[in-house]
Amino acid sequence: MDELNDTDYEAYEQDIELLVDTLRKCFDAPKARYNVIGHQNTLFIEIEGLDELSNEEISEVAEPVLEELDMDFDEISLLPLKK
């Protein structure tokens, strides 16, 4: 696997931040944040207010966004934002 240079890493971070912000807006949430667990190739996205929605409601909103995603994560998990 090729090493990421600074430009690649910045673009990667910008892509994640755009995804998180897009999902935050889709859920009309005031706050969201993310955490990447590299050794598991997993992206955790915490969004304020998700604890008030059912899994079906979350899927209905998030699936169209995630289907358009062109990132190589093994798993993307949406979680309620912990304060």
C-alpha positions as CSV (number, residue, x, y, z in Angstrom):
1,M,0.0,0.0,0.0
2,D,1.3,3.5,-0.9
3,E,2.1,5.9,1.9
4,L,-0.1,9.0,2.2
5,N,1.7,12.2,1.7
6,D,0.6,15.5,3.4
7,T,-1.6,16.5,0.5
8,D,-3.3,13.1,0.3
9,Y,-3.9,13.1,4.1
10,E,-5.4,16.7,4.0
11,A,-7.7,15.6,1.2
12,Y,-8.7,12.5,3.2
13,E,-9.5,14.6,6.3
14,Q,-11.4,17.1,4.2
15,D,-13.5,14.3,2.7
16,I,-14.3,12.9,6.1
17,E,-15.2,16.4,7.4
18,L,-17.5,17.0,4.4
19,L,-19.2,13.7,5.1
20,V,-19.7,14.4,8.8
21,D,-21.0,17.9,8.0
22,T,-23.3,16.6,5.4
23,L,-24.8,14.1,7.8
24,R,-25.0,16.7,10.5
25,K,-27.1,18.9,8.2
26,C,-29.2,16.0,7.0
27,F,-30.1,15.3,10.7
28,D,-30.5,19.0,11.4
29,A,-28.1,18.6,14.3
30,P,-26.2,21.4,15.8
31,K,-23.1,19.3,16.5
32,A,-21.2,16.3,15.1
33,R,-17.7,14.8,15.4
34,Y,-15.9,11.8,14.1
35,N,-13.2,9.4,15.1
36,V,-11.2,7.1,12.8
37,I,-9.9,3.8,14.2
38,G,-7.2,3.1,11.7
39,H,-6.3,-0.4,12.7
40,Q,-10.0,-1.4,12.3
41,N,-10.5,0.8,9.3
42,T,-13.7,2.1,11.0
43,L,-15.2,5.6,11.0
44,F,-17.4,6.5,14.0
45,I,-19.6,9.6,13.5
46,E,-21.3,11.0,16.5
47,I,-24.3,13.2,15.8
48,E,-26.3,15.2,18.3
49,G,-29.9,14.0,18.6
50,L,-29.5,10.5,17.1
51,D,-30.6,9.0,20.4
52,E,-34.1,10.5,19.8
53,L,-34.5,8.6,16.5
54,S,-35.2,5.0,15.7
55,N,-32.7,2.9,13.7
56,E,-35.1,3.0,10.8
57,E,-35.3,6.8,10.8
58,I,-31.5,7.0,11.0
59,S,-31.1,4.6,8.1
60,E,-33.6,6.4,6.0
61,V,-31.7,9.7,6.3
62,A,-28.1,8.3,6.2
63,E,-28.3,5.6,3.5
64,P,-28.6,8.0,0.5
65,V,-25.6,9.9,1.7
66,L,-23.5,6.8,2.5
67,E,-24.4,5.2,-0.8
68,E,-22.7,8.1,-2.6
69,L,-19.6,7.7,-0.4
70,D,-16.3,7.0,-2.2
71,M,-14.2,6.2,0.9
72,D,-12.7,2.9,1.7
73,F,-13.9,2.1,5.3
74,D,-14.7,-1.4,6.4
75,E,-17.4,0.1,8.7
76,I,-19.1,3.4,9.3
77,S,-21.0,3.7,12.5
78,L,-23.4,6.5,13.4
79,L,-23.7,7.1,17.1
80,P,-25.5,9.7,19.4
81,L,-23.1,12.5,20.4
82,K,-21.8,12.0,23.9
83,K,-21.5,15.3,25.7
